[in-house]
Amino acid sequence: MSNCRNKSDTIRVSEKLDISESGDFLLPEVPEEIIYPNELNTYLREQLRYYVHKNGMLEKNLNELEERYSTCKENVSKLEFKLSDYESICDKSKINTSSQLISSKIIELSKKLREKTSEVESLKTKYSKLEKQAYQLKNQLENDPQKYSIVDKAQAITPPNSLNDDDIKKLNDKISHLTNKVAEAKNMNMELKREMKLAKKMLQQEVGESFENLQAIYNANYAGWRGRAQMICDLQQKNSDLKEKLKLALEKCPAPIEVPQNVNKYETQLNALYNENVDLKSRIEDLKKKLEAAKARCKVLDMEYTVAKSKLSTMKDQNTNDQKTISTLSKQINSAKEAQNVESMQKDQAIIKLQTENKQLSQEMEEYISLVKGFREEINGLRNKINQQKENKEMIPNIPEKIYINQVNKATETEDKYQDVLKVVETVNHRLNVERENHGKTQSLLRLEKHKLTKAEALIAKMELETSNRGSYSSSSCYLRPLEQNLADNLELAEETLKATQTRLEIEQLERKADLQTFTKILKSYNIQIPEAT
């Protein structure tokens, strides 16, 4: 009987219930005299399965977190590469026109946004389906838990398959938090391993140090197999029965009977087993306390999960608001560009008009200079005639003095008019130089405004990239408002400078017309008086 019991008590644990890290755990053989109660045996087995399942789930979560961490790193590297590409694309040397680049970027970003939103919606649908499945499985497990094994429970718990690309910013900020959680999970795993070692020791104390496998005992003779506590109870009953038999035997035969030595051994074994039973009870209470602590930790993790969900929803709202601000800013930029193009066209037209007027004035000035040269030659001829007349007067005294005086007066008048014409020409030249200087200043101001506008466009492009990749709505709105104000101020300054230049041009045109009228009057009067003098 003892050999049969030893053969039936040695079992092997399946691979799903690995206690040690290697998976092959040899249990010592159970002594012949120890008998366990079935209730304690089933309770210990359930505890063992629970902790093994918990250990497997923790290892699975650890692997998933490590995979998430690696995917986050890959996403961050991809985003950095994209950022460098965008910065290289935004180089001023490679761009012909900033407006085309901004429009193409806005189109690309809108396409990417649509793709990302479609991905997010698909992930939401998948997540809702998985939640429904998990809820149904929970209900089924609550209704009939005997139909589903621990392996099915482990398979029912499905982790999230992939991450949203919108959470990259959040994950970049929470990498340290995840590493801390991983460390905590590792610590929990170590604690569970220690607890498993304690449970192993307890099993060795209950079953014996010479057992090989629990599964062989369970499969071979589950009904006949007894633990140490059951064996203690049976031995106590046998002891009491033997004592009663001894009393009856002593009453029947008064002869002294020698006490066997095995009784003392059994008593010492009973005392040792009683002490071990007390230790086991204390350890079971400690395990219950640890179970309660683990449940509290699970509740805390559930709370953190809800908080993370709320944060994710707020981040999505902020992203939508950022997209709205980007669209409004792009519309404002397009309107500002259109206004600037109109103003530049007006400026170009005004410049062309000024250039044509300058050409006309230069031609008129050349004509006037040629006329002045002719007048000078005529004046020199008149002076020569006057000198000849003076000489002739000396030679011929009969010439009347009145004619001579009139000729002299006419010559002096022509000289005065000639000087007036020279002064007018000098003033016109001075005004032309002043206008050229003003024209150069306006062109420099125009270049400065264009340079400022290109800078503002580059800043807006950078802001669009930052808002699409990272950053919250509050920081982006606080940064974009002063940009809008600066752009509006620059536009107002450009409009005021344009108006001032237009008024100056009108005033100068009027002054030139007045000067030309006076100049033509002088020339007409001079042309009329020359034949009289001749």
C-alpha positions as CSV (number, residue, x, y, z in Angstrom):
1,M,0.0,0.0,0.0
2,S,2.8,2.4,0.8
3,N,4.5,1.8,-2.6
4,C,1.2,2.5,-4.4
5,R,0.6,5.6,-2.4
6,N,4.1,7.0,-3.3
7,K,3.5,6.3,-7.0
8,S,0.1,8.0,-6.9
9,D,1.4,11.0,-5.0
10,T,4.1,12.0,-7.4
11,I,2.6,14.3,-10.2
12,R,3.9,16.9,-12.6
13,V,2.8,20.5,-13.0
14,S,1.7,21.6,-16.4
15,E,3.6,24.3,-18.4
16,K,0.8,26.9,-17.8
17,L,1.3,26.7,-14.1
18,D,5.1,27.2,-13.9
19,I,6.2,28.1,-10.4
20,S,9.9,28.7,-11.1
21,E,11.5,30.7,-13.9
22,S,12.8,27.6,-15.7
23,G,9.3,25.9,-15.9
24,D,10.4,22.4,-14.7
25,F,9.9,22.3,-11.0
26,L,10.5,19.0,-9.2
27,L,8.4,18.5,-6.0
28,P,9.8,16.2,-3.3
29,E,8.0,13.0,-2.4
30,V,5.2,13.0,0.2
31,P,5.8,11.0,3.3
32,E,3.5,8.0,3.9
33,E,2.0,9.1,7.2
34,I,0.8,12.7,6.2
35,I,-2.8,13.2,5.2
36,Y,-4.2,16.6,4.0
37,P,-7.8,17.8,4.0
38,N,-9.3,18.2,0.5
39,E,-10.5,21.8,1.2
40,L,-7.1,23.0,2.2
41,N,-5.6,21.3,-0.9
42,T,-8.1,22.9,-3.3
43,Y,-7.6,26.3,-1.7
44,L,-3.8,26.1,-2.0
45,R,-4.1,25.1,-5.6
46,E,-6.5,27.9,-6.4
47,Q,-4.1,30.4,-4.8
48,L,-1.2,28.9,-6.8
49,R,-3.0,29.2,-10.1
50,Y,-4.1,32.8,-9.3
51,Y,-0.5,33.9,-8.5
52,V,0.9,32.1,-11.5
53,H,-1.7,33.8,-13.8
54,K,-1.0,37.1,-12.2
55,N,2.7,36.7,-12.8
56,G,2.1,35.9,-16.4
57,M,-0.1,38.9,-16.9
58,L,2.5,41.2,-15.3
59,E,5.2,39.8,-17.6
60,K,2.8,40.3,-20.6
61,N,2.1,43.9,-19.5
62,L,5.9,44.5,-19.1
63,N,6.5,43.3,-22.7
64,E,3.7,45.5,-24.0
65,L,5.0,48.6,-22.2
66,E,8.5,47.9,-23.6
67,E,7.0,47.5,-27.1
68,R,5.1,50.8,-26.7
69,Y,8.3,52.5,-25.5
70,S,10.1,51.3,-28.6
71,T,7.3,52.4,-30.9
72,C,7.2,55.8,-29.2
73,K,11.0,56.2,-29.8
74,E,10.6,55.3,-33.4
75,N,7.8,57.8,-33.8
76,V,9.9,60.5,-32.2
77,S,12.8,59.8,-34.5
78,K,10.5,59.9,-37.5
79,L,9.0,63.2,-36.4
80,E,12.5,64.7,-35.9
81,F,13.5,63.5,-39.4
82,K,10.3,65.1,-40.8
83,L,11.0,68.3,-38.9
84,S,14.5,68.5,-40.4
85,D,13.0,67.9,-43.9
86,Y,10.5,70.7,-43.4
87,E,13.3,73.0,-42.2
88,S,15.4,72.2,-45.2
89,I,12.4,72.8,-47.5
90,C,11.7,76.1,-45.8
91,D,15.2,77.4,-46.9
92,K,14.9,80.8,-48.6
93,S,17.6,79.9,-51.1
94,K,15.5,77.0,-52.4
95,I,12.1,78.9,-52.4
96,N,11.1,81.0,-55.4
97,T,7.9,82.4,-53.9
98,S,6.8,82.1,-50.3
99,S,3.1,82.1,-51.1
100,Q,3.3,78.9,-53.2
101,L,5.2,77.2,-50.5
102,I,2.7,78.1,-47.8
103,S,-0.3,77.0,-49.9
104,S,1.4,73.7,-50.7
105,K,2.2,73.2,-47.0
106,I,-1.3,73.9,-46.0
107,I,-2.7,71.4,-48.5
108,E,-0.2,68.7,-47.3
109,L,-1.1,69.4,-43.7
110,S,-4.8,69.2,-44.4
111,K,-4.4,65.9,-46.2
112,K,-2.4,64.5,-43.3
113,L,-5.0,65.8,-40.8
114,R,-7.7,64.0,-42.7
115,E,-5.7,60.8,-42.8
116,K,-5.0,61.0,-39.0
117,T,-8.6,61.8,-38.2
118,S,-9.7,58.7,-40.2
119,E,-7.2,56.6,-38.4
120,V,-8.3,57.9,-35.0
121,E,-12.0,57.2,-35.8
122,S,-11.1,53.6,-36.9
123,L,-9.1,53.1,-33.7
124,K,-12.1,54.5,-31.7
125,T,-14.4,52.0,-33.4
126,K,-12.0,49.1,-32.7
127,Y,-11.6,50.3,-29.1
128,S,-15.4,50.4,-28.6
129,K,-15.8,46.9,-30.1
130,L,-13.1,45.5,-27.8
131,E,-14.7,47.2,-24.8
132,K,-18.0,45.5,-25.7
133,Q,-16.3,42.2,-26.1
134,A,-14.6,42.6,-22.7
135,Y,-17.9,43.5,-21.1
136,Q,-19.7,40.5,-22.6
137,L,-16.8,38.2,-21.4
138,K,-17.0,39.6,-17.9
139,N,-20.8,39.0,-17.8
140,Q,-20.3,35.5,-19.0
141,L,-17.6,34.8,-16.4
142,E,-19.8,36.2,-13.7
143,N,-22.8,34.0,-14.8
144,D,-20.9,30.7,-15.2
145,P,-17.2,30.9,-14.1
146,Q,-16.7,27.1,-14.2
147,K,-16.9,27.0,-18.0
148,Y,-13.9,29.3,-18.6
149,S,-10.4,28.4,-17.5
150,I,-7.6,30.7,-16.5
151,V,-6.1,30.5,-19.9
152,D,-9.3,31.8,-21.5
153,K,-9.3,34.7,-19.0
154,A,-5.7,35.5,-20.0
155,Q,-6.7,35.3,-23.7
156,A,-9.8,37.5,-23.1
157,I,-7.7,40.4,-21.8
158,T,-6.5,42.0,-25.0
159,P,-4.1,45.0,-24.8
160,P,-4.5,47.9,-27.1
161,N,-3.0,47.1,-30.6
162,S,-1.6,50.4,-31.6
163,L,-1.1,53.9,-30.4
164,N,-2.7,57.1,-31.8
165,D,-0.2,59.4,-33.6
166,D,-1.9,62.3,-31.9
167,D,-0.7,61.0,-28.5
168,I,3.0,61.3,-29.5
169,K,3.5,64.6,-27.7
170,K,1.9,63.2,-24.6
171,L,3.9,60.0,-24.7
172,N,7.1,62.0,-25.2
173,D,6.3,63.9,-22.0
174,K,5.4,60.7,-20.2
175,I,8.3,58.4,-21.1
176,S,9.8,59.0,-17.7
177,H,6.5,58.2,-16.1
178,L,6.2,54.9,-18.1
179,T,9.7,53.9,-17.1
180,N,8.8,54.5,-13.5
181,K,5.7,52.3,-14.0
182,V,7.8,49.6,-15.6
183,A,10.2,49.7,-12.6
184,E,7.2,49.4,-10.3
185,A,5.9,46.5,-12.3
186,K,9.3,44.8,-12.1
187,N,9.3,45.4,-8.3
188,M,5.8,43.8,-8.2
189,N,7.1,40.9,-10.2
190,M,10.0,40.4,-7.8
191,E,7.6,40.6,-4.8
192,L,5.3,38.0,-6.5
193,K,8.3,35.7,-7.1
194,R,9.2,36.0,-3.4
195,E,5.6,35.2,-2.5
196,M,5.8,32.2,-4.9
197,K,8.9,31.0,-3.2
198,L,7.2,31.3,0.2
199,A,4.2,29.3,-1.2
200,K,6.6,26.7,-2.5
201,K,8.2,26.4,0.9
202,M,4.7,26.1,2.4
203,L,3.8,23.3,-0.1
204,Q,7.1,21.6,0.8
205,Q,6.2,21.8,4.4
206,E,2.6,20.5,3.7
207,V,3.4,17.8,1.1
208,G,7.0,17.0,2.0
209,E,10.5,17.9,0.6
210,S,10.7,14.7,-1.4
211,F,7.7,15.3,-3.8
212,E,8.2,15.6,-7.6
213,N,5.0,17.0,-9.1
214,L,1.6,18.1,-7.8
215,Q,-0.1,17.1,-11.1
216,A,0.8,13.4,-10.8
217,I,-0.7,13.4,-7.3
218,Y,-3.8,15.2,-8.6
219,N,-4.3,12.9,-11.6
220,A,-3.2,9.6,-10.0
221,N,-5.3,9.4,-6.8
222,Y,-7.1,12.7,-6.2
223,A,-9.8,11.1,-4.0
224,G,-7.3,9.1,-1.9
225,W,-4.6,11.7,-1.7
226,R,-4.3,13.5,1.7
227,G,-2.4,16.4,2.9
228,R,-0.3,16.8,6.0
229,A,-3.1,18.4,8.1
230,Q,-5.5,15.5,7.1
231,M,-2.8,13.0,8.1
232,I,-2.4,14.8,11.4
233,C,-6.1,14.5,12.1
234,D,-6.2,10.8,11.1
235,L,-3.1,10.1,13.3
236,Q,-4.8,11.9,16.2
237,Q,-7.9,9.8,15.8
238,K,-5.7,6.6,15.5
239,N,-3.9,7.7,18.7
240,S,-7.1,8.2,20.6
241,D,-8.4,4.8,19.3
242,L,-5.2,3.1,20.3
243,K,-5.3,4.7,23.7
244,E,-8.8,3.4,24.3
245,K,-7.7,-0.1,23.1
246,L,-4.8,0.1,25.5
247,K,-7.1,1.0,28.4
248,L,-9.3,-1.9,27.5
249,A,-6.4,-4.3,27.2
250,L,-4.9,-3.1,30.5
251,E,-8.2,-3.7,32.2
252,K,-8.4,-7.2,30.7
253,C,-4.8,-8.2,31.4
254,P,-3.2,-6.5,34.4
255,A,0.2,-7.6,33.3
256,P,2.5,-4.6,32.5
257,I,3.0,-4.0,28.8
258,E,6.0,-2.2,27.4
259,V,5.3,1.1,25.8
260,P,6.6,1.2,22.2
261,Q,9.2,3.7,21.2
262,N,7.3,4.8,18.1
263,V,4.6,6.5,20.2
264,N,7.1,9.2,21.4
265,K,8.2,9.7,17.9
266,Y,4.6,10.2,16.7
267,E,4.0,12.7,19.5
268,T,7.0,14.8,18.6
269,Q,5.9,14.7,15.0
270,L,2.4,15.8,16.0
271,N,3.7,18.7,18.0
272,A,5.9,19.8,15.1
273,L,3.0,19.5,12.7
274,Y,0.8,21.6,15.0
275,N,3.5,24.3,15.1
276,E,3.7,24.2,11.3
277,N,-0.1,24.5,11.1
278,V,0.0,27.7,13.2
279,D,2.8,29.1,11.0
280,L,0.8,28.3,7.9
281,K,-2.3,30.2,9.3
282,S,-0.2,33.3,10.0
283,R,1.3,33.1,6.5
284,I,-2.2,32.8,5.0
285,E,-3.3,35.9,6.8
286,D,-0.3,37.8,5.4
287,L,-1.2,36.6,2.0
288,K,-4.7,37.9,2.4
289,K,-3.4,41.3,3.5
290,K,-1.2,41.4,0.4
291,L,-4.2,40.5,-1.7
292,E,-6.1,43.4,-0.3
293,A,-3.2,45.7,-1.1
294,A,-3.1,44.5,-4.7
295,K,-6.8,45.2,-5.1
296,A,-6.2,48.7,-3.8
297,R,-3.4,49.1,-6.3
298,C,-5.7,47.9,-9.1
299,K,-8.3,50.6,-8.1
300,V,-5.6,53.3,-8.2
301,L,-4.6,52.1,-11.7
302,D,-8.2,52.3,-12.8
303,M,-8.4,55.9,-11.6
304,E,-5.3,56.8,-13.4
305,Y,-6.7,55.2,-16.6
306,T,-9.8,57.4,-16.3
307,V,-7.7,60.5,-15.7
308,A,-5.6,59.6,-18.8
309,K,-8.8,59.2,-20.9
310,S,-10.0,62.7,-19.8
311,K,-6.7,64.2,-20.7
312,L,-6.8,62.6,-24.1
313,S,-10.2,64.1,-24.8
314,T,-9.0,67.5,-23.7
315,M,-6.0,67.2,-26.0
316,K,-8.3,66.3,-28.9
317,D,-10.4,69.4,-28.2
318,Q,-7.2,71.5,-28.1
319,N,-6.1,70.0,-31.4
320,T,-9.4,71.0,-33.1
321,N,-9.1,74.5,-31.7
322,D,-5.5,74.7,-33.0
323,Q,-6.6,73.6,-36.5
324,K,-9.3,76.3,-36.4
325,T,-6.8,79.0,-35.5
326,I,-4.4,77.8,-38.2
327,S,-7.2,78.0,-40.8
328,T,-8.1,81.6,-39.7
329,L,-4.5,82.6,-39.8
330,S,-4.0,81.1,-43.3
331,K,-7.1,83.1,-44.5
332,Q,-5.7,86.3,-42.9
333,I,-2.3,85.7,-44.6
334,N,-4.0,85.1,-48.0
335,S,-6.0,88.3,-47.6
336,A,-2.9,90.3,-46.5
337,K,-1.0,88.9,-49.5
338,E,-3.8,89.9,-51.9
339,A,-3.8,93.4,-50.4
340,Q,0.0,93.6,-50.6
341,N,-0.2,92.5,-54.3
342,V,-2.7,95.1,-55.0
343,E,-0.6,97.8,-53.3
344,S,2.5,96.6,-55.1
345,M,0.7,96.8,-58.4
346,Q,-0.4,100.4,-57.5
347,K,3.1,101.3,-56.5
348,D,4.5,99.8,-59.7
349,Q,2.0,101.8,-61.8
350,A,2.9,105.0,-59.9
351,I,6.6,104.3,-60.4
352,I,6.0,103.8,-64.2
353,K,4.1,107.0,-64.3
354,L,6.9,108.9,-62.5
355,Q,9.5,107.4,-64.8
356,T,7.5,108.5,-67.9
357,E,7.1,111.9,-66.4
358,N,10.8,112.1,-65.6
359,K,11.6,111.1,-69.2
360,Q,9.2,113.8,-70.5
361,L,10.7,116.4,-68.2
362,S,14.2,115.4,-69.2
363,Q,13.3,115.8,-72.9
364,E,11.7,119.2,-72.1
365,M,14.8,120.2,-70.2
366,E,17.0,119.2,-73.1
367,E,14.7,121.3,-75.4
368,Y,14.9,124.2,-73.0
369,I,18.7,123.9,-72.7
370,S,18.9,124.0,-76.5
371,L,16.7,127.1,-76.5
372,V,18.8,128.7,-73.9
373,K,21.9,128.0,-76.0
374,G,20.2,129.7,-78.9
375,F,19.3,132.6,-76.7
376,R,22.9,132.9,-75.5
377,E,24.1,133.0,-79.1
378,E,21.5,135.6,-80.0
379,I,22.5,137.6,-76.9
380,N,26.1,137.4,-77.8
381,G,25.2,138.6,-81.4
382,L,23.1,141.5,-79.9
383,R,26.0,142.4,-77.7
384,N,28.3,142.5,-80.7
385,K,25.8,144.6,-82.6
386,I,25.5,147.0,-79.6
387,N,29.3,147.3,-79.5
388,Q,29.4,147.9,-83.3
389,Q,26.6,150.5,-82.9
390,K,28.5,152.2,-80.1
391,E,31.6,152.4,-82.4
392,N,29.4,153.6,-85.3
393,K,27.8,156.2,-83.0
394,E,31.2,157.5,-82.2
395,M,31.9,157.5,-85.9
396,I,28.4,158.8,-86.8
397,P,27.1,161.2,-84.2
398,N,23.9,161.8,-86.1
399,I,22.2,158.6,-84.8
400,P,19.5,159.4,-82.2
401,E,20.1,158.5,-78.6
402,K,16.6,157.1,-78.0
403,I,17.1,154.2,-80.3
404,Y,20.4,153.4,-78.7
405,I,18.8,153.5,-75.2
406,N,16.0,151.2,-76.2
407,Q,18.3,148.7,-77.6
408,V,20.4,148.8,-74.4
409,N,17.3,148.3,-72.2
410,K,16.1,145.4,-74.3
411,A,19.5,143.7,-74.0
412,T,19.5,144.1,-70.2
413,E,15.9,142.7,-70.0
414,T,16.9,139.7,-72.1
415,E,19.9,139.1,-69.7
416,D,17.5,139.3,-66.7
417,K,15.1,136.9,-68.3
418,Y,18.0,134.6,-69.1
419,Q,19.1,134.6,-65.5
420,D,15.5,133.9,-64.4
421,V,15.3,130.9,-66.7
422,L,18.6,129.6,-65.3
423,K,17.2,129.9,-61.8
424,V,14.0,128.0,-62.8
425,V,16.2,125.3,-64.4
426,E,18.2,125.0,-61.2
427,T,15.1,124.7,-59.0
428,V,13.7,122.1,-61.3
429,N,16.9,120.1,-61.2
430,H,17.0,120.4,-57.4
431,R,13.4,119.1,-57.2
432,L,14.2,116.2,-59.5
433,N,17.1,115.2,-57.3
434,V,14.9,115.5,-54.2
435,E,12.2,113.3,-55.9
436,R,14.8,110.7,-56.9
437,E,16.0,110.5,-53.2
438,N,12.4,110.2,-52.1
439,H,11.8,107.5,-54.7
440,G,14.9,105.6,-53.4
441,K,13.6,105.9,-49.8
442,T,10.2,104.5,-50.8
443,Q,11.8,101.6,-52.6
444,S,14.0,100.8,-49.6
445,L,10.8,101.0,-47.4
446,L,9.1,98.7,-49.8
447,R,12.0,96.2,-49.6
448,L,11.9,96.3,-45.8
449,E,8.2,95.6,-45.8
450,K,8.6,92.6,-48.2
451,H,11.4,91.3,-46.0
452,K,9.2,91.6,-42.9
453,L,6.4,89.9,-44.7
454,T,8.7,87.0,-45.6
455,K,9.9,86.7,-42.0
456,A,6.3,86.7,-40.8
457,E,5.4,83.9,-43.3
458,A,8.4,81.8,-42.2
459,L,7.3,82.3,-38.5
460,I,3.7,81.3,-39.4
461,A,5.0,78.2,-41.2
462,K,7.1,77.2,-38.1
463,M,4.0,77.8,-35.9
464,E,1.9,75.5,-38.1
465,L,4.5,72.8,-37.8
466,E,4.7,73.2,-34.0
467,T,1.0,73.2,-33.6
468,S,0.6,70.0,-35.8
469,N,3.3,68.1,-33.8
470,R,3.3,69.4,-30.3
471,G,2.2,72.2,-28.0
472,S,-1.2,73.1,-26.5
473,Y,-3.9,75.6,-27.6
474,S,-3.2,78.1,-24.8
475,S,0.5,78.5,-25.7
476,S,-0.1,78.7,-29.4
477,S,-2.9,81.3,-29.1
478,C,-0.7,83.4,-26.7
479,Y,2.1,83.3,-29.3
480,L,-0.1,83.9,-32.4
481,R,-1.9,87.0,-31.1
482,P,1.2,89.3,-31.0
483,L,2.1,88.0,-34.5
484,E,-1.3,89.1,-35.8
485,Q,-1.0,92.5,-34.1
486,N,2.5,93.0,-35.6
487,L,1.2,92.1,-39.1
488,A,-1.7,94.5,-38.8
489,D,0.6,97.3,-37.6
490,N,3.0,96.7,-40.5
491,L,0.1,96.8,-43.0
492,E,-1.2,100.0,-41.5
493,L,2.3,101.6,-41.7
494,A,2.7,100.5,-45.3
495,E,-0.7,102.0,-46.2
496,E,0.2,105.3,-44.5
497,T,3.5,105.4,-46.4
498,L,1.8,104.7,-49.7
499,K,-0.7,107.5,-49.0
500,A,2.1,109.9,-48.1
501,T,4.0,109.1,-51.2
502,Q,0.9,109.6,-53.3
503,T,0.2,113.0,-51.8
504,R,3.8,114.0,-52.4
505,L,3.6,112.9,-56.0
506,E,0.4,114.9,-56.6
507,I,2.0,118.0,-55.0
508,E,5.1,117.7,-57.0
509,Q,3.1,117.2,-60.2
510,L,1.1,120.4,-59.5
511,E,4.4,122.3,-58.8
512,R,5.9,121.0,-62.0
513,K,2.9,122.1,-64.0
514,A,3.1,125.5,-62.4
515,D,6.8,125.8,-63.2
516,L,6.3,124.7,-66.7
517,Q,3.5,127.3,-67.2
518,T,5.8,130.0,-65.9
519,F,8.7,128.8,-68.0
520,T,6.5,128.7,-71.1
521,K,5.3,132.2,-70.4
522,I,8.9,133.5,-70.0
523,L,9.9,131.8,-73.2
524,K,6.9,133.1,-75.1
525,S,7.6,136.6,-74.0
526,Y,11.3,136.2,-74.8
527,N,10.5,134.9,-78.3
528,I,8.2,137.8,-78.9
529,Q,10.7,140.4,-77.8
530,I,13.7,139.1,-79.8
531,P,12.3,140.2,-83.3
532,E,11.5,143.6,-81.9
533,A,15.1,144.0,-80.8
534,T,16.4,142.7,-84.1
